[in-house]
Amino acid sequence: MDAVWHGQPAASHLSDLHTYVSRSVVVAGAATAIRERIGLL
């Protein structure tokens, strides 16, 4: 396992992190929108 990760460029780790953060932001935004909808109802 360590050998596989050691061979990976740092850019791929940053890309994975960026994807995770982007998804988290989208999920948080959707949750906020849903809460606002419920509040308006």
C-alpha beads as a LAMMPS data file, in Angstrom:
LAMMPS data file: protein, C-alpha beads

41 atoms
40 bonds

1 atom types
1 bond types

-500.0 500.0 xlo xhi
-500.0 500.0 ylo yhi
-500.0 500.0 zlo zhi

Masses

1 110.0

Atoms # bond

1 1 1 0.000 0.000 0.000
2 1 1 2.740 2.457 0.980
3 1 1 4.688 1.710 -2.190
4 1 1 1.645 2.508 -4.331
5 1 1 0.967 5.823 -2.595
6 1 1 4.659 6.734 -2.623
7 1 1 4.688 6.473 -6.426
8 1 1 1.739 8.835 -6.814
9 1 1 2.446 12.471 -7.624
10 1 1 1.348 15.037 -5.053
11 1 1 -0.932 16.615 -7.668
12 1 1 -3.229 13.582 -7.615
13 1 1 -3.661 13.924 -3.846
14 1 1 -4.490 17.623 -4.234
15 1 1 -6.946 16.758 -7.004
16 1 1 -8.696 14.227 -4.755
17 1 1 -8.832 16.763 -1.932
18 1 1 -10.220 19.422 -4.282
19 1 1 -12.922 17.011 -5.481
20 1 1 -13.871 16.153 -1.892
21 1 1 -14.036 19.836 -0.890
22 1 1 -16.102 20.714 -3.963
23 1 1 -18.599 17.955 -3.178
24 1 1 -18.795 19.068 0.450
25 1 1 -19.557 22.636 -0.647
26 1 1 -22.289 21.438 -3.032
27 1 1 -23.850 19.239 -0.332
28 1 1 -23.726 22.074 2.204
29 1 1 -25.311 24.458 -0.301
30 1 1 -28.089 21.984 -1.089
31 1 1 -28.759 21.410 2.617
32 1 1 -28.993 25.169 3.194
33 1 1 -31.360 25.589 0.235
34 1 1 -33.592 22.785 1.522
35 1 1 -33.670 24.345 4.999
36 1 1 -34.657 27.705 3.499
37 1 1 -37.433 26.021 1.457
38 1 1 -38.786 24.330 4.587
39 1 1 -38.602 27.662 6.413
40 1 1 -40.616 29.359 3.650
41 1 1 -43.241 26.605 3.742

Bonds

1 1 1 2
2 1 2 3
3 1 3 4
4 1 4 5
5 1 5 6
6 1 6 7
7 1 7 8
8 1 8 9
9 1 9 10
10 1 10 11
11 1 11 12
12 1 12 13
13 1 13 14
14 1 14 15
15 1 15 16
16 1 16 17
17 1 17 18
18 1 18 19
19 1 19 20
20 1 20 21
21 1 21 22
22 1 22 23
23 1 23 24
24 1 24 25
25 1 25 26
26 1 26 27
27 1 27 28
28 1 28 29
29 1 29 30
30 1 30 31
31 1 31 32
32 1 32 33
33 1 33 34
34 1 34 35
35 1 35 36
36 1 36 37
37 1 37 38
38 1 38 39
39 1 39 40
40 1 40 41
